[in-house]
């Protein structure tokens, strides 16, 4: 990734995360995605940042990407497919997009980070 692309990607991530914090939804349908096992991602160009949600007490209830717009509580939202998430979003790991789907190893690592992070909260 070139220096200009890194700066642009960083700015895009910051904008998307700030927008989500203020509005409870993504700014564009391309800015977020649901992966699997309660792992979601922020997207900026070719870069991805995995995250999960938690109430902050060491617990986690996996939520899933909504598949049908009609069953979304927010069908008019740009990110109608993202379910209601707990108040805290925790970043896990990042990676460059290399193919159509996220690499299972990247998702697996995000799950490992989540498990360790939640264990830390429970202490």
C-alpha positions in Angstrom: 0.0 0.0 0.0 1.4 3.4 -1.0 1.7 6.2 1.5 -1.1 8.3 -0.1 -3.3 5.2 0.0 -2.5 4.6 3.7 -3.5 8.2 4.6 -6.7 7.9 2.5 -7.6 4.5 4.0 -7.0 5.8 7.6 -9.1 8.8 7.0 -11.9 6.7 5.5 -11.8 4.3 8.5 -11.9 7.2 10.9 -14.9 8.8 9.1 -16.8 5.5 9.0 -16.2 4.7 12.7 -17.1 8.2 13.8 -20.2 8.2 11.7 -21.3 4.9 13.2 -20.6 6.2 16.7 -22.8 9.2 16.1 -25.6 7.6 14.1 -25.6 3.9 14.9 -25.3 3.0 11.3 -22.7 3.0 8.5 -22.5 6.0 6.2 -22.5 3.8 3.0 -23.4 0.2 2.3 -19.8 -0.4 1.2 -18.4 0.7 4.6 -19.4 -2.3 6.7 -20.1 -6.0 6.4 -21.1 -8.9 8.6 -18.7 -11.9 8.3 -19.4 -14.8 10.6 -19.5 -15.9 14.2 -20.5 -12.4 15.4 -17.5 -10.8 13.6 -18.1 -7.7 11.4 -15.7 -5.6 9.4 -15.2 -1.9 8.6 -14.2 -1.5 5.0 -12.1 1.2 3.3 -10.8 0.5 -0.2 -8.8 -2.8 0.0 -8.4 -2.6 3.8 -10.5 -4.4 6.4 -10.8 -4.0 10.1 -12.5 -6.7 12.0 -14.6 -5.9 15.1 -17.2 -7.4 17.4 -19.7 -5.9 19.9 -20.0 -6.4 23.6 -21.8 -4.8 26.5 -18.3 -4.5 28.1 -18.8 -7.0 31.0 -16.9 -9.9 29.5 -19.9 -11.3 27.7 -20.7 -11.5 24.0 -23.8 -12.7 22.2 -23.0 -13.3 18.5 -25.2 -11.4 16.1 -25.5 -12.2 12.4 -25.7 -10.2 9.3 -29.3 -9.6 8.3 -30.0 -11.3 5.0 -33.4 -9.9 4.1 -34.0 -6.1 4.0 -37.7 -6.6 5.0 -36.7 -8.2 8.3 -34.3 -5.4 9.2 -35.3 -3.1 11.9 -33.8 -0.3 9.8 -34.7 -1.1 6.2 -34.0 2.5 5.0 -30.5 2.5 6.4 -27.5 2.3 4.1 -26.3 -0.5 6.3 -29.7 -2.2 6.9 -27.9 -5.6 7.1 -26.0 -4.7 10.3 -28.1 -5.8 13.3 -28.4 -3.8 16.5 -25.0 -4.1 18.2 -24.1 -3.8 21.8 -22.7 -0.4 23.0 -19.0 -1.3 22.7 -17.4 -2.1 19.4 -13.9 -3.7 19.8 -11.4 -3.8 17.0 -9.7 -7.2 16.5 -7.3 -7.2 13.5 -6.9 -5.8 10.0 -5.9 -7.2 6.6 -5.8 -6.2 3.0 -8.6 -7.6 0.8 -7.2 -10.2 -1.5 -10.2 -12.0 -2.8 -14.0 -12.1 -3.0 -14.4 -13.5 0.6 -12.5 -12.8 3.8 -9.8 -15.3 4.5 -11.0 -17.8 7.1 -7.6 -17.4 8.9 -8.3 -13.7 9.4 -11.7 -14.4 10.8 -10.3 -17.1 13.0 -7.7 -14.6 14.3 -10.4 -12.1 15.0 -12.3 -14.7 17.0 -9.1 -15.5 19.0 -8.6 -11.8 19.8 -12.2 -11.5 20.9 -11.9 -14.5 23.2 -8.7 -13.1 24.8 -10.3 -9.6 25.1 -13.5 -10.9 26.7 -11.4 -13.0 29.1 -9.6 -9.8 30.1 -12.9 -8.1 30.8 -14.0 -10.9 33.1 -11.0 -10.6 35.3 
